Amino acid sequence: MSASTSSHQMSFGPTLPGAPESPTHHRPKRLWMALRLLAAASVTMAVSACAGRSDLGFATLMSEVPVTRAVIVPPPGGPFVVAVLQRDYQDGLSQEIALSTASLTTGQNAFYVTLYNNTANNPEIPSSLSYPALVPDKIQQEMEERLPGVDMRTSLVYVQNKFGPFGFATGRSATGDTCLYAWQQIEPSAPAILVPGGVISVRLRLCDADASVDQLLRVFYGYTISAYYRQESWNPYGEPASPPPGFGQIDTPMYPLNLGGPNAAEVRRRTLYREPRRSLPAPEVQRRVIDKDTVMPTTAPSPSAPSAAGSTGYPIVPPPPRE
């Protein structure tokens, strides 16, 4: 009997100290080490892949939107929209609507509009709007920022457009351009506690080399607001105006152009005045004055002039010379 146990025989007893270990005991350790190496390699590859990405980030909160998304539309024939920059807030948004510029004054013609909402529509945005206040110091600061170096004079004339009253200031730049800065705040007249609310703040900065103040003011008179919030609690315009007294009532006639009413307009008929035709004088025919004692010599007919005899085919004989 051999003293050593065969390699293919199983041993159920404890392994004696100093006895050689079987190769099957090293296989689980090697497999575990391989798995650890594979996991470490995967983590290293993932970290290197993340470090290699180069996503571009922007430090500004403004974003450009299409010109068709402009909150304010200029009147027909006015300056056209060039670009629209928008910033979103929890309770509203603001836009800078760049307009076409035809002046040498530093700066860009633009509408500045802000829409305020009563409720927070997007809680993911951290910033929110503060309720605007129309105070002279704030308006003066805005004019200094958007019209640097231009002496602006605030007008004391009361004016209003279809959205209500507004204020404006005018000035002339160093290059000779006429400049206008107008401001308006559209909000309901009643307190917005139990009634629909919302506020629209509008500013216009406009300079032109050839336009007058009246022409620049027409832009602020004719602009249109083309955006709104789809909720019942947002209505900065208030209740619509009531119709005029007597509208739709009996015994209250209404005439076009006040014709036939108590303040009937005077109708002036246009009479056509035709000037009589002036007959041109007949041209004077210069006549030769012949003295009765003067005898005009008779001219002989030209040899080339045909006569009645020439029609018979015979030759024409010239007459003899006169003595």
Secondary structure, DSSP 8 states (H G I E B T S, - for coil): --SS--TTS---S---TT----GGGTHHHHHHHHHHHHHHHHHHHHHHHHHH------S---EEE-GGG-SEE--TTS--EEEEEEEEETTEEEEEEEE--BS-SSS--EEEEEEE-SS-S-TTS----------HHHHHHHHHHHSTT---EE--S-EEETTEEEEEEEEE-TTS-EEEEEEEEE--SS-TTSS-B-EEEEEEEEEESS--HHHHHHHHHH-EE----SSTTB-TT-S-----TTTT-TT----GGGTTSTT----------------------------TT---------TTS--SGGGGT----------
